[in-house]
Protein backbone atom coordinates (compact mmCIF):
# COMPACT_ATOMS: atom_id res chain seq x y z
CA UNK A 1 0.00 0.00 0.00
CA UNK A 2 1.38 3.38 -1.00
CA UNK A 3 1.44 5.98 1.77
CA UNK A 4 2.59 9.57 2.23
CA UNK A 5 5.50 10.38 4.53
CA UNK A 6 6.47 13.91 5.58
CA UNK A 7 10.10 14.58 6.53
CA UNK A 8 10.65 17.69 8.65
CA UNK A 9 14.31 18.43 9.28
CA UNK A 10 16.41 21.15 10.84
CA UNK A 11 20.08 21.19 9.87
CA UNK A 12 21.70 23.80 7.59
CA UNK A 13 24.77 21.74 6.68
CA UNK A 14 24.15 19.47 3.63
CA UNK A 15 27.06 17.13 4.53
CA UNK A 16 25.77 16.51 8.07
CA UNK A 17 24.60 13.15 9.38
CA UNK A 18 21.15 14.69 9.78
CA UNK A 19 20.96 15.33 6.06
CA UNK A 20 22.36 11.88 5.29
CA UNK A 21 19.51 10.39 7.33
CA UNK A 22 17.03 12.48 5.38
CA UNK A 23 18.49 11.38 2.04
CA UNK A 24 18.43 7.75 3.15
CA UNK A 25 14.79 8.10 4.20
CA UNK A 26 13.79 9.65 0.87
CA UNK A 27 15.51 6.82 -0.98
CA UNK A 28 14.03 4.11 1.26
CA UNK A 29 10.46 5.36 1.04
CA UNK A 30 10.68 5.99 -2.69
CA UNK A 31 11.87 2.41 -3.21
CA UNK A 32 8.91 1.23 -1.12
CA UNK A 33 6.57 3.10 -3.44
CA UNK A 34 5.59 5.76 -0.92
CA UNK A 35 5.12 9.45 -1.63
CA UNK A 36 7.63 11.68 0.19
CA UNK A 37 7.00 15.28 1.23
CA UNK A 38 9.79 17.40 2.68
CA UNK A 39 10.10 20.46 4.89
CA UNK A 40 13.73 21.59 4.91
CA UNK A 41 13.35 24.31 7.51
CA UNK A 42 16.69 26.00 6.90
CA UNK A 43 16.39 25.64 3.14
CA UNK A 44 12.91 27.19 3.33
CA UNK A 45 14.25 29.99 5.53
CA UNK A 46 11.42 29.17 7.88
CA UNK A 47 10.31 32.04 10.10
CA UNK A 48 10.81 30.59 13.56
CA UNK A 49 9.20 33.29 15.69
CA UNK A 50 5.46 33.41 16.32
CA UNK A 51 4.59 37.10 16.58
CA UNK A 52 2.16 39.79 15.45
CA UNK A 53 3.47 39.60 11.87
CA UNK A 54 1.65 36.27 11.55
CA UNK A 55 -1.68 38.06 11.97
CA UNK A 56 -1.96 41.06 9.60
CA UNK A 57 -5.77 40.89 9.84
CA UNK A 58 -6.17 41.27 13.58
CA UNK A 59 -9.32 40.30 15.42
CA UNK A 60 -8.24 42.66 18.23
CA UNK A 61 -5.79 45.39 17.18
CA UNK A 62 -5.41 46.53 20.79
CA UNK A 63 -4.14 43.35 22.41
CA UNK A 64 -2.30 40.37 20.90
CA UNK A 65 -3.90 37.13 22.06
CA UNK A 66 -2.27 34.24 20.22
CA UNK A 67 -5.24 31.95 20.84
CA UNK A 68 -7.78 34.44 19.54
CA UNK A 69 -5.72 35.64 16.57
CA UNK A 70 -4.52 32.16 15.62
CA UNK A 71 -8.04 30.76 15.77
CA UNK A 72 -9.47 33.62 13.74
CA UNK A 73 -6.76 33.36 11.08
CA UNK A 74 -7.12 29.58 10.80
CA UNK A 75 -10.92 29.67 10.60
CA UNK A 76 -11.01 32.49 8.05
CA UNK A 77 -8.20 31.29 5.81
CA UNK A 78 -6.07 34.33 6.65
CA UNK A 79 -2.96 32.46 7.81
CA UNK A 80 0.48 33.14 6.33
CA UNK A 81 0.95 30.96 3.22
CA UNK A 82 3.92 29.10 4.71
CA UNK A 83 1.88 28.05 7.76
CA UNK A 84 -1.08 26.92 5.66
CA UNK A 85 1.24 24.88 3.42
CA UNK A 86 2.78 23.02 6.37
CA UNK A 87 -0.68 22.24 7.70
CA UNK A 88 -1.60 20.90 4.28
CA UNK A 89 1.44 18.61 4.33
CA UNK A 90 0.59 17.35 7.81
CA UNK A 91 -2.98 16.52 6.84
CA UNK A 92 -1.78 14.72 3.71
CA UNK A 93 0.80 12.63 5.56
CA UNK A 94 0.28 9.16 6.98
CA UNK A 95 3.52 9.48 8.94
CA UNK A 96 5.73 12.40 9.97
CA UNK A 97 9.44 12.02 10.73
CA UNK A 98 11.42 14.76 12.42
CA UNK A 99 15.19 14.59 11.90
CA UNK A 100 17.35 17.02 13.85
CA UNK A 101 20.54 17.51 15.88
CA UNK A 102 20.10 17.74 19.64
CA UNK A 103 21.07 21.31 20.55
CA UNK A 104 21.17 22.36 24.20
CA UNK A 105 19.05 19.43 25.35
CA UNK A 106 16.24 20.00 22.89
CA UNK A 107 15.25 20.51 19.28
CA UNK A 108 16.74 23.43 17.30
CA UNK A 109 14.87 26.71 17.75
CA UNK A 110 13.75 26.70 14.12
CA UNK A 111 11.96 23.38 14.68
CA UNK A 112 10.36 24.56 17.92
CA UNK A 113 9.16 27.59 15.97
CA UNK A 114 7.67 25.29 13.35
CA UNK A 115 5.43 23.73 16.00
CA UNK A 116 4.49 27.11 17.46
CA UNK A 117 3.42 28.60 14.13
CA UNK A 118 1.93 25.54 12.41
CA UNK A 119 -0.12 24.36 15.39
CA UNK A 120 -2.77 27.05 15.08
CA UNK A 121 -5.75 27.16 17.42
CA UNK A 122 -8.36 24.90 15.85
CA UNK A 123 -5.65 22.75 14.27
CA UNK A 124 -2.95 21.78 16.77
CA UNK A 125 -5.09 22.56 19.81
CA UNK A 126 -8.65 23.64 20.46
CA UNK A 127 -9.66 21.12 17.80
CA UNK A 128 -13.22 21.46 16.48
CA UNK A 129 -13.79 24.34 18.85
CA UNK A 130 -13.93 21.99 21.83
CA UNK A 131 -11.16 23.49 23.92
CA UNK A 132 -9.13 20.80 25.67
CA UNK A 133 -11.58 17.94 25.13
CA UNK A 134 -9.88 16.51 22.03
CA UNK A 135 -6.20 16.20 22.88
CA UNK A 136 -3.65 13.57 24.00
CA UNK A 137 -4.73 10.83 21.64
CA UNK A 138 -7.42 12.82 19.84
CA UNK A 139 -7.18 15.80 17.53
CA UNK A 140 -6.60 16.86 13.95
CA UNK A 141 -3.65 14.48 13.49
CA UNK A 142 -5.22 11.37 15.03
CA UNK A 143 -4.27 8.18 13.21
CA UNK A 144 -0.97 9.46 11.84
CA UNK A 145 2.40 8.10 12.94
CA UNK A 146 5.28 10.22 14.21
CA UNK A 147 8.96 9.53 14.80
CA UNK A 148 11.75 11.63 16.27
CA UNK A 149 15.27 10.97 14.97
CA UNK A 150 17.92 12.79 17.01
CA UNK A 151 21.58 13.22 16.13
CA UNK A 152 23.41 13.59 19.45
CA UNK A 153 26.94 14.89 19.97
CA UNK A 154 27.48 13.31 23.38
CA UNK A 155 28.10 9.64 24.05
CA UNK A 156 25.32 7.22 24.87
CA UNK A 157 26.56 6.86 28.46
CA UNK A 158 25.86 10.55 29.06
CA UNK A 159 22.20 10.01 28.20
CA UNK A 160 21.60 6.70 29.96
CA UNK A 161 19.37 6.14 33.02
CA UNK A 162 22.12 7.59 35.28
CA UNK A 163 23.93 9.67 32.68
CA UNK A 164 25.05 13.17 33.57
CA UNK A 165 22.90 14.79 30.86
CA UNK A 166 19.75 12.94 31.82
CA UNK A 167 17.96 10.24 29.80
CA UNK A 168 17.36 11.35 26.23
CA UNK A 169 13.81 10.00 26.26
CA UNK A 170 13.03 12.26 29.21
CA UNK A 171 14.68 15.29 27.62
CA UNK A 172 12.52 14.85 24.51
CA UNK A 173 9.35 13.82 26.33
CA UNK A 174 7.81 17.31 25.91
CA UNK A 175 8.16 16.94 22.14
CA UNK A 176 7.02 13.32 21.89
CA UNK A 177 4.12 13.62 24.32
CA UNK A 178 3.33 17.32 24.07
CA UNK A 179 3.91 18.18 20.40
CA UNK A 180 3.12 14.84 18.76
CA UNK A 181 0.73 12.87 20.97
CA UNK A 182 -1.20 15.98 22.03
CA UNK A 183 -2.79 16.50 18.57
CA UNK A 184 -3.45 12.77 18.24
CA UNK A 185 -0.46 11.16 16.54
CA UNK A 186 0.80 7.68 17.40
CA UNK A 187 4.40 8.26 18.50
CA UNK A 188 7.04 5.63 17.80
CA UNK A 189 10.05 5.05 20.07
CA UNK A 190 12.86 7.55 19.64
CA UNK A 191 15.64 6.83 17.15
CA UNK A 192 18.95 8.24 18.34
CA UNK A 193 22.53 8.30 17.10
CA UNK A 194 25.12 9.19 19.73
CA UNK A 195 28.63 10.62 19.41
CA UNK A 196 27.91 11.79 15.88
CA UNK A 197 31.06 13.91 15.62
CA UNK A 198 33.31 10.93 16.31
CA UNK A 199 31.81 8.29 14.06
CA UNK A 200 34.02 6.59 11.50
CA UNK A 201 32.85 6.04 7.94
CA UNK A 202 32.17 2.44 8.79
CA UNK A 203 30.10 3.41 11.83
CA UNK A 204 28.15 5.96 9.79
CA UNK A 205 27.38 3.30 7.19
CA UNK A 206 26.20 0.98 9.98
CA UNK A 207 23.97 3.69 11.42
CA UNK A 208 22.42 4.41 8.04
CA UNK A 209 21.80 0.72 7.47
CA UNK A 210 20.07 0.47 10.84
CA UNK A 211 18.00 3.53 9.94
CA UNK A 212 16.85 1.97 6.66
CA UNK A 213 15.89 -1.20 8.50
CA UNK A 214 13.91 0.84 11.01
CA UNK A 215 12.04 2.67 8.26
CA UNK A 216 11.12 -0.59 6.53
CA UNK A 217 8.83 -1.35 9.48
CA UNK A 218 7.59 2.18 10.10
CA UNK A 219 3.93 1.29 9.60
CA UNK A 220 4.11 -1.97 11.55
CA UNK A 221 5.99 -0.90 14.69
CA UNK A 222 4.09 -0.53 17.96
CA UNK A 223 3.85 3.08 19.20
CA UNK A 224 4.71 4.28 22.69
CA UNK A 225 1.67 3.43 24.87
CA UNK A 226 0.93 6.95 26.04
CA UNK A 227 -2.29 7.15 28.04
CA UNK A 228 -5.06 8.89 26.11
CA UNK A 229 -6.95 11.67 27.82
CA UNK A 230 -10.34 10.22 26.89
CA UNK A 231 -9.53 6.57 27.52
CA UNK A 232 -10.68 6.57 31.15
CA UNK A 233 -7.38 7.13 32.97
CA UNK A 234 -8.08 10.86 33.46
CA UNK A 235 -11.64 11.14 34.85
CA UNK A 236 -11.51 14.94 35.01
CA UNK A 237 -9.31 15.30 31.90
CA UNK A 238 -6.57 16.76 34.09
CA UNK A 239 -5.13 14.21 36.52
CA UNK A 240 -4.73 10.46 36.54
CA UNK A 241 -7.25 8.54 38.58
CA UNK A 242 -5.94 7.44 41.98
CA UNK A 243 -5.92 3.76 40.99
CA UNK A 244 -3.90 4.34 37.79
CA UNK A 245 -0.15 3.80 38.29
CA UNK A 246 -0.55 4.71 41.99
CA UNK A 247 3.14 4.43 42.79
CA UNK A 248 4.42 6.31 39.73
CA UNK A 249 4.90 10.07 39.51
CA UNK A 250 6.17 12.40 36.81
CA UNK A 251 6.30 11.74 33.10
CA UNK A 252 6.38 7.94 33.26
CA UNK A 253 2.95 7.85 34.88
CA UNK A 254 1.55 8.87 31.50
CA UNK A 255 2.90 5.78 29.75
CA UNK A 256 0.65 2.76 30.14
CA UNK A 257 3.48 0.26 30.56
CA UNK A 258 5.34 0.83 33.85
CA UNK A 259 8.84 2.05 33.17
CA UNK A 260 10.44 -0.80 35.10
CA UNK A 261 8.65 -3.33 32.90
CA UNK A 262 8.89 -1.42 29.62
CA UNK A 263 9.66 -3.60 26.58
CA UNK A 264 13.05 -3.31 24.91
CA UNK A 265 13.13 -1.01 21.85
CA UNK A 266 13.22 -2.71 18.46
CA UNK A 267 16.55 -3.83 17.05
CA UNK A 268 16.61 -0.94 14.60
CA UNK A 269 16.43 1.56 17.47
CA UNK A 270 19.12 -0.21 19.44
CA UNK A 271 21.35 -0.07 16.37
CA UNK A 272 20.82 3.68 16.31
CA UNK A 273 22.03 4.25 19.86
Secondary structure as UniProt FT lines:
FT   STRAND          4..10
FT   TURN            14..15
FT   HELIX           17..31
FT   TURN            32..33
FT   STRAND          35..40
FT   TURN            41..45
FT   HELIX           52..54
FT   TURN            61..62
FT   HELIX           66..76
FT   HELIX           81..92
FT   STRAND          95..101
FT   TURN            104..105
FT   HELIX           109..118
FT   TURN            122..124
FT   HELIX           127..129
FT   TURN            131..132
FT   TURN            140..143
FT   STRAND          145..151
FT   HELIX           156..159
FT   TURN            161..162
FT   TURN            164..165
FT   HELIX           168..171
FT   HELIX           174..181
FT   TURN            182..184
FT   STRAND          186..187
FT   STRAND          191..193
FT   HELIX           196..198
FT   HELIX           201..216
FT   TURN            217..220
FT   HELIX           229..231
FT   TURN            232..233
FT   TURN            235..236
FT   TURN            242..243
FT   TURN            246..247
FT   HELIX           251..254
FT   HELIX           259..261
FT   HELIX           267..271
//
